[in-house]
Amino acid sequence: SGGAGTGGCYWLKGRAYSDIGTLAWMITLSDGLHNFIDGLAIGASFTASVFQGISTSVAILCEEFPHELGGYYSLSSVTNVSKMVLNLLRLLSCKCSAASVCPGDFVILLNAGMSIQQALFFNFLSACCCYLGMGFGILAGNNFSPNWIFALAGGMFLYIALADM
């Protein structure tokens, strides 16, 4: 790939972590927190009722598509392999023009210096935070009122909607 390897794991080979831009780590950590709170809302919803849990899950799924694929991003510094991925993502999003693509977090990680394997791995790790949050949401929803968790998740959804618009 590009530069020094990062250790023994084949999938994490690529640039050294110290050479990856700060933006990649900010995106990864904030997306992990976002996914954790999504999981809290899903877990708490399922403790209230199965119907509410399914509707919350569908709402969060609909919110995640524009989050992961949203945001116009330039193709200026993306490699050829990444352009193939971007062309595939362009087909999935109807808002994109020929000059730009709407890839979201994945391409931001690539442009910040991660290899494709590193970007996939860290994006997967941040997505797994949803399961951790769901476990905490189920525990908290059973022991406390789930309304506090709904207030936290609703505030996060409003913040994302208002900050990204």
C-alpha positions in Angstrom: 0.0 0.0 0.0 1.4 3.4 0.9 4.3 3.5 3.3 5.1 1.9 6.5 3.0 -1.0 7.8 1.3 -0.7 11.1 2.0 -4.1 12.6 1.1 -7.8 12.2 -2.5 -7.5 11.1 -2.8 -7.7 7.3 -6.0 -5.6 7.1 -4.5 -2.7 9.0 -1.5 -2.3 6.8 -1.2 1.1 5.2 0.1 4.5 6.4 1.4 4.8 9.9 -1.3 6.1 12.3 0.8 9.1 13.0 0.7 10.1 9.3 -3.1 10.0 9.2 -4.8 13.3 9.5 -6.5 14.4 12.6 -9.8 14.7 10.7 -9.9 10.9 10.3 -9.7 10.4 14.1 -12.3 13.1 14.8 -14.7 11.5 12.3 -14.1 8.0 13.7 -14.6 9.0 17.3 -17.6 11.3 16.7 -19.3 8.6 14.5 -18.7 6.1 17.3 -20.4 8.3 19.8 -23.2 9.0 17.3 -23.7 5.2 16.8 -23.6 4.6 20.5 -26.4 7.0 21.1 -28.3 5.5 18.2 -27.9 2.1 20.0 -29.1 3.6 23.3 -32.3 4.8 21.6 -32.9 1.4 19.9 -32.3 -0.5 23.2 -34.5 1.8 25.2 -37.2 1.6 22.6 -37.3 -2.2 22.7 -37.8 -2.1 26.4 -40.8 0.1 26.0 -42.4 -2.0 23.3 -41.5 -4.1 20.3 -43.5 -1.8 18.0 -41.6 1.2 19.3 -38.3 -0.6 19.0 -39.0 -1.5 15.3 -40.1 2.0 14.5 -37.1 3.5 16.2 -34.8 1.1 14.3 -36.4 2.0 11.0 -36.1 5.8 11.8 -32.4 5.4 12.7 -31.8 3.3 9.6 -33.3 6.1 7.4 -31.1 8.7 9.3 -27.9 6.7 8.8 -28.2 6.5 5.0 -27.7 10.3 4.5 -25.2 10.3 7.3 -22.9 7.7 5.8 -23.5 8.7 2.1 -24.3 12.4 2.6 -22.3 15.6 2.1 -20.9 16.6 -1.2 -17.2 15.8 -1.3 -14.6 16.6 -4.0 -12.8 13.8 -5.9 -9.6 15.8 -6.2 -7.2 13.6 -4.0 -8.8 10.2 -4.2 -6.9 7.2 -5.7 -8.1 5.2 -8.7 -9.4 2.3 -6.6 -11.3 4.8 -4.4 -12.8 6.3 -7.5 -14.3 2.9 -8.4 -15.9 2.9 -4.9 -17.1 6.4 -5.3 -18.7 5.6 -8.7 -20.6 2.8 -6.9 -21.7 5.2 -4.2 -22.8 7.7 -6.8 -25.2 5.2 -8.1 -26.7 4.8 -4.6 -27.4 8.5 -4.1 -29.7 10.5 -6.4 -28.5 13.9 -5.2 -25.0 13.7 -6.7 -23.9 15.4 -9.9 -21.1 14.4 -12.2 -18.6 16.8 -10.6 -19.2 15.7 -7.1 -20.1 12.6 -5.1 -21.9 12.1 -1.7 -19.8 9.4 0.0 -19.7 10.6 3.6 -17.4 9.3 6.3 -15.6 6.6 4.2 -14.1 9.0 1.6 -13.3 11.5 4.3 -11.2 8.8 6.0 -9.5 8.0 2.7 -8.7 11.6 2.0 -7.3 12.0 5.5 -4.7 9.4 4.7 -6.1 6.0 5.7 -5.8 3.1 3.4 -9.0 1.4 2.2 -8.5 -1.4 4.7 -7.9 1.0 7.5 -10.9 3.1 6.6 -13.2 0.0 6.4 -11.8 -1.3 9.7 -12.3 2.0 11.7 -15.7 2.6 10.1 -16.7 -0.9 11.2 -15.4 -0.3 14.7 -17.4 2.9 15.0 -20.5 1.1 13.7 -20.0 -1.6 16.4 -20.5 1.1 19.0 -24.2 0.8 18.2 -24.4 -2.7 19.6 -22.6 -1.5 22.8 -25.1 1.4 23.1 -28.0 -1.0 22.5 -26.8 -3.2 25.4 -26.6 -0.2 27.7 -30.0 1.1 26.4 -31.7 -2.2 27.2 -30.1 -2.2 30.7 -31.0 1.4 31.3 -34.4 1.1 29.8 -35.2 -1.8 32.2 -33.9 0.0 35.3 -34.8 3.6 34.6 -37.4 5.5 32.6 -36.5 5.2 28.9 -37.7 8.8 28.4 -34.4 10.2 29.5 -32.6 8.2 26.8 -35.2 9.4 24.2 -34.5 13.0 25.2 -30.7 12.5 24.8 -31.2 10.8 21.4 -33.7 13.4 20.2 -31.4 16.2 21.1 -28.6 14.5 19.2 -30.8 14.1 16.1 -31.8 17.7 16.3 -28.2 18.9 16.6 -27.1 16.8 13.6 -30.0 18.0 11.5 -29.4 21.7 12.4 -25.6 21.6 12.3 -25.4 19.7 8.9 -28.0 21.8 7.1 
